[in-house]
Amino acid sequence: MLAAVTVREQRGPADAEVRSLTLDSRQAAPGAVFFALRGVQADGHQFIPKAVAQGATAVVCEELPAELSEAVSYVLVADSAEAMGHMAAAFYGHPSKQLQLVGVTGTNGKTTCATLLHKLFSARGYKAGLLSTVQNQIGEDVIPATHTTPDAIRLNELLARMVAAKCTHAFMEVSSHSVVQHRVTGLQFAGGLFTNLTHDHLDYHGTFDNYLKAKKGFFDMLPAGAFALTNADDKRGMVMLQNTKARKATYSLRGAADVRGRLIENSVEGLLLEVDGREVQFRLIGVFNAYNLLAVYGAAVLLGEEPEETLTVLSGLTSAPGRFEPVVSPRKRVVGIVDYAHTPDALENVLQTIADIRRPEQAVITVVGCGGNRDAAKRPIMADLACRLSDRAVLTSDNPRYEDPQVILDQMQAGVRPTDADKYLTVPDRREAIRTACALARPGDIVLVAGKGHENYQEIQGQRTAFDDRLVLQEAYELLSL
């Protein structure tokens, strides 16, 4: 298990049998290796004594504890998280090497691309795995997801289950956090796909440059036998290819690229694109989805799939849950759209897509909030976009977590221009905000509910309560007889 780990010092027995891995001292047991990680909120080194008391066989740490047990093996390393990535991969038999594993990274589009790849390869007759923000899948079996990218132990366990289930391919989202925290360390990827890079997660990364480096770090780790596919139209797209050992490839709607697309029509019925010289009608809507479709098509071809058949299957696929998902009222008086857009760029993309397909008489009413204990810099930008690009906006809560919702709303309102002051309302209660938006709608109007998408909970003061924007929209329709 230590073959790929640089060990600074090792104390105690080195031949102990390992039965499990954990980074939670409460789950330590005889035969367990406990990894002491330095987290954002807690330092795992504080819990080494508890893990040992519960019978842990070995401890991987960056600093040896004051008291050592003779029965325990202590492995001193420079970075416990990095060591955990390599050791988890070894413990589970390096499952990523037995799969065609493709990682998708970028600010927006990760879930849609990973989901479309999974649907595409499943429809083509392969058994495939999926690791996404919405859900994890092994073939058709669905496993709830808790993080965009799970920790290295859970990740390798899921990949091992995919191998055991005879999956040949796996598609996963690779978040910027997961690269910095070494959750994908030790994995062997067959390919990497970059969507775009915009303002997000600066609360964690500190600067945009750090965020960029985190994304690029994924491409830097790709092996020579893999492919690296990037969006040539994104101004940071080509940066991702610098220093990578992988085969470089590009996709574009605007210029020369390995995968060339041209937007012919974007309507409520879907997208008509020319892809590598072929005209194809797709069910997905919006320019951002045109890029997602090009990326998925490009990745499939780089994995050896036949271009014509790939486009045929792609043309019939729908997007991931909560991604530009229509929720039309029973009497068809209101067109509801639920979308996960929780960054300025994503919100602007969605509102621009609606602007491209709406009829002149249709008004757009946007419900949007910003999450608590997250990047505060985007709050005024989100409110400004909602007001500028909508006819009316309702500013509300979106998982306030441990923050005061009114403080978040005050910060959002600070971004609204004086000329838009009469275009918005603030309704802190999200359920009431959605009802208010529906009540404001005239027959035929579009109500966009942005920020939570597929999520089925609201997180307030550490408590998660059931809340699904799609169901709340339907409740509002019934209440208002729409």
Backbone hydrogen bonds, N-H to C=O, Kabsch-Sander energy under -0.5 kcal/mol:
donor,donor_aa,acceptor,acceptor_aa,energy
5,V,2,L,-1.5
7,V,5,V,-0.9
8,R,6,T,-0.5
8,R,76,L,-2.7
9,E,76,L,-1.3
11,R,74,Y,-2.6
19,R,17,E,-0.5
19,R,31,G,-3.4
20,S,31,G,-1.6
22,T,33,V,-2.4
25,S,23,L,-0.6
27,Q,24,D,-2.1
28,A,25,S,-1.2
31,G,55,G,-0.7
32,A,29,A,-2.3
33,V,20,S,-2.1
34,F,32,A,-0.6
34,F,58,A,-2.8
35,F,22,T,-2.4
35,F,33,V,-0.5
36,A,34,F,-0.6
36,A,60,V,-2.8
37,L,35,F,-1.0
39,G,37,L,-1.0
39,G,42,A,-2.4
44,G,37,L,-3.8
44,G,42,A,-0.6
46,Q,43,D,-2.0
47,F,44,G,-1.5
48,I,45,H,-1.1
51,A,47,F,-2.2
52,V,48,I,-2.6
53,A,49,P,-2.5
54,Q,50,K,-1.6
55,G,52,V,-1.8
56,A,51,A,-2.3
57,T,32,A,-1.8
58,A,32,A,-1.8
59,V,73,S,-2.8
60,V,34,F,-2.7
61,C,59,V,-0.6
61,C,75,V,-2.6
72,V,69,S,-1.3
73,S,57,T,-2.3
74,Y,11,R,-2.9
74,Y,72,V,-0.6
75,V,59,V,-3.2
75,V,73,S,-0.5
76,L,9,E,-3.3
76,L,74,Y,-0.6
77,V,61,C,-2.7
77,V,75,V,-0.5
78,A,6,T,-0.5
83,A,79,D,-2.2
84,M,80,S,-2.4
85,G,81,A,-1.8
86,H,82,E,-1.8
87,M,83,A,-2.8
88,A,84,M,-2.8
89,A,85,G,-1.8
90,A,86,H,-1.9
91,F,87,M,-2.7
92,Y,88,A,-2.0
93,G,90,A,-1.5
94,H,89,A,-3.8
97,K,94,H,-1.2
98,Q,95,P,-1.7
99,L,96,S,-1.0
100,Q,168,T,-2.2
101,L,99,L,-1.2
102,V,100,Q,-0.5
102,V,170,A,-2.6
103,G,191,G,-2.3
104,V,172,M,-2.7
105,T,193,L,-3.0
107,T,196,N,-2.4
113,C,109,G,-2.6
114,A,110,K,-2.6
115,T,111,T,-2.7
116,L,112,T,-2.8
117,L,113,C,-2.4
118,H,114,A,-2.1
119,K,115,T,-2.7
120,L,116,L,-3.0
121,F,117,L,-2.6
122,S,118,H,-2.0
123,A,119,K,-2.5
124,R,120,L,-1.5
125,G,122,S,-1.5
126,Y,121,F,-2.5
128,A,126,Y,-0.6
129,G,169,H,-2.3
130,L,137,Q,-2.7
131,L,171,F,-2.4
132,S,135,Q,-1.0
136,N,143,I,-2.9
137,Q,130,L,-2.7
138,I,141,D,-2.4
139,G,128,A,-2.1
139,G,137,Q,-0.5
140,E,138,I,-0.5
141,D,138,I,-1.9
143,I,136,N,-3.6
145,A,134,V,-0.6
155,L,151,D,-3.0
156,N,152,A,-2.2
157,E,153,I,-2.1
158,L,154,R,-2.5
159,L,155,L,-2.3
160,A,156,N,-2.3
161,R,157,E,-2.0
162,M,158,L,-1.8
163,V,159,L,-2.1
164,A,160,A,-2.5
165,A,161,R,-1.7
166,K,163,V,-1.7
167,C,162,M,-2.8
168,T,127,K,-2.7
169,H,127,K,-1.2
170,A,100,Q,-2.2
171,F,129,G,-2.1
172,M,102,V,-2.6
173,E,131,L,-2.3
174,V,104,V,-3.1
175,S,173,E,-0.6
179,V,175,S,-1.2
180,V,176,S,-2.0
181,Q,177,H,-2.7
182,H,179,V,-1.3
183,R,178,S,-2.4
184,V,178,S,-0.9
187,L,184,V,-1.7
189,F,187,L,-0.6
190,A,101,L,-3.4
191,G,101,L,-1.3
192,G,227,F,-2.4
193,L,103,G,-2.3
194,F,229,L,-2.7
195,T,105,T,-2.0
204,Y,201,H,-0.9
205,H,201,H,-2.4
206,G,202,L,-1.8
207,T,205,H,-1.3
211,Y,207,T,-1.8
212,L,208,F,-2.6
213,K,209,D,-2.5
214,A,210,N,-2.0
215,K,211,Y,-1.9
216,K,212,L,-2.7
217,G,213,K,-2.2
218,F,214,A,-0.7
218,F,215,K,-1.0
219,F,215,K,-0.8
220,D,216,K,-2.1
221,M,217,G,-1.0
221,M,218,F,-0.5
222,L,219,F,-0.9
226,A,223,P,-1.6
227,F,190,A,-1.3
228,A,247,R,-3.4
229,L,192,G,-3.0
230,T,249,A,-2.2
232,A,230,T,-0.9
232,A,251,Y,-2.3
233,D,251,Y,-0.6
234,D,231,N,-1.2
237,G,234,D,-2.2
238,M,234,D,-0.5
240,M,236,R,-0.9
240,M,237,G,-0.7
241,L,238,M,-0.9
242,Q,238,M,-0.5
242,Q,239,V,-1.2
244,T,241,L,-1.1
245,K,222,L,-0.7
247,R,226,A,-2.7
249,A,228,A,-2.4
251,Y,230,T,-1.8
252,S,259,V,-2.1
259,V,250,T,-1.9
260,R,258,D,-0.6
261,G,252,S,-2.9
261,G,259,V,-0.5
262,R,274,E,-1.9
264,I,262,R,-0.6
264,I,272,L,-2.6
265,E,272,L,-1.9
267,S,270,G,-2.6
270,G,267,S,-1.4
271,L,282,F,-1.2
271,L,284,L,-0.7
272,L,265,E,-3.0
273,L,271,L,-0.6
273,L,280,V,-2.8
274,E,262,R,-2.6
275,V,273,L,-0.6
275,V,278,R,-3.2
276,D,260,R,-2.9
276,D,274,E,-0.5
278,R,275,V,-1.9
280,V,273,L,-3.3
282,F,271,L,-3.6
282,F,280,V,-0.5
283,R,315,S,-0.5
290,A,286,G,-1.3
291,Y,287,V,-1.8
292,N,288,F,-1.7
293,L,289,N,-2.7
294,L,290,A,-2.0
295,A,291,Y,-2.5
296,V,292,N,-2.4
297,Y,293,L,-2.6
298,G,294,L,-2.8
299,A,295,A,-2.4
300,A,296,V,-2.4
301,V,297,Y,-2.3
302,L,298,G,-2.2
303,L,299,A,-1.3
304,G,301,V,-1.7
305,E,300,A,-2.4
310,T,306,E,-2.3
311,L,307,P,-2.3
312,T,308,E,-1.9
313,V,309,E,-2.1
314,L,310,T,-2.6
315,S,311,L,-2.0
316,G,313,V,-1.4
317,L,314,L,-1.4
323,R,320,A,-1.5
324,F,322,G,-0.7
325,E,338,V,-2.7
327,V,336,G,-3.4
329,S,334,V,-2.5
332,K,329,S,-2.3
333,R,482,L,-1.4
335,V,445,D,-2.7
336,G,327,V,-0.9
336,G,334,V,-0.8
337,I,447,V,-2.6
338,V,325,E,-2.8
339,D,337,I,-0.5
339,D,449,V,-2.1
340,Y,322,G,-1.1
347,L,343,T,-2.6
348,E,344,P,-2.6
349,N,345,D,-2.4
350,V,346,A,-2.4
351,L,347,L,-2.6
352,Q,348,E,-2.4
353,T,349,N,-2.2
354,I,350,V,-2.3
355,A,351,L,-2.2
356,D,352,Q,-1.8
357,I,353,T,-1.2
358,R,354,I,-2.0
362,Q,359,R,-1.8
365,I,363,A,-0.5
365,I,446,I,-2.8
366,T,364,V,-0.5
366,T,392,R,-2.3
367,V,448,L,-3.4
368,V,366,T,-0.5
368,V,394,V,-2.1
370,C,396,T,-0.6
372,G,399,N,-2.5
374,R,371,G,-0.6
378,K,375,D,-0.5
379,R,376,A,-1.5
382,M,378,K,-2.5
383,A,379,R,-1.9
384,D,380,P,-2.1
385,L,381,I,-2.5
386,A,382,M,-2.3
387,C,383,A,-2.2
388,R,384,D,-2.7
389,L,385,L,-2.6
391,D,364,V,-2.3
392,R,364,V,-1.8
393,A,423,K,-2.2
394,V,366,T,-3.2
395,L,393,A,-0.5
395,L,425,L,-2.9
396,T,368,V,-2.2
397,S,428,P,-0.8
398,D,370,C,-0.6
401,R,459,E,-2.7
403,E,400,P,-2.4
407,V,404,D,-0.8
408,I,404,D,-1.6
409,L,405,P,-2.4
410,D,406,Q,-2.4
411,Q,407,V,-2.0
412,M,408,I,-2.0
413,Q,409,L,-2.8
414,A,410,D,-1.3
415,G,412,M,-1.8
416,V,413,Q,-1.7
420,D,417,R,-2.1
421,A,418,P,-1.4
423,K,420,D,-2.2
425,L,393,A,-2.0
427,V,395,L,-2.7
427,V,425,L,-0.5
430,R,428,P,-0.6
433,A,429,D,-2.3
434,I,430,R,-2.3
435,R,431,R,-2.0
436,T,432,E,-2.5
437,A,433,A,-2.3
438,C,434,I,-2.0
439,A,435,R,-2.3
440,L,436,T,-1.8
441,A,437,A,-0.9
444,G,333,R,-4.0
445,D,333,R,-0.5
445,D,442,R,-2.5
446,I,363,A,-2.9
447,V,335,V,-2.4
448,L,365,I,-2.4
448,L,446,I,-0.6
449,V,337,I,-3.0
449,V,447,V,-0.6
450,A,367,V,-2.8
450,A,448,L,-0.7
451,G,339,D,-1.5
453,G,339,D,-0.8
455,E,452,K,-2.5
458,Q,465,T,-2.5
460,I,458,Q,-0.7
460,I,463,Q,-2.6
461,Q,401,R,-3.5
463,Q,460,I,-2.0
465,T,458,Q,-2.4
465,T,463,Q,-0.6
467,F,456,N,-1.5
469,D,455,E,-0.5
472,V,468,D,-2.7
473,L,469,D,-2.2
474,Q,470,R,-1.7
475,E,471,L,-2.3
476,A,472,V,-2.2
477,Y,473,L,-2.1
478,E,474,Q,-2.1
479,L,475,E,-2.6
480,L,476,A,-2.2
481,S,477,Y,-0.6
481,S,478,E,-0.7
482,L,477,Y,-2.5
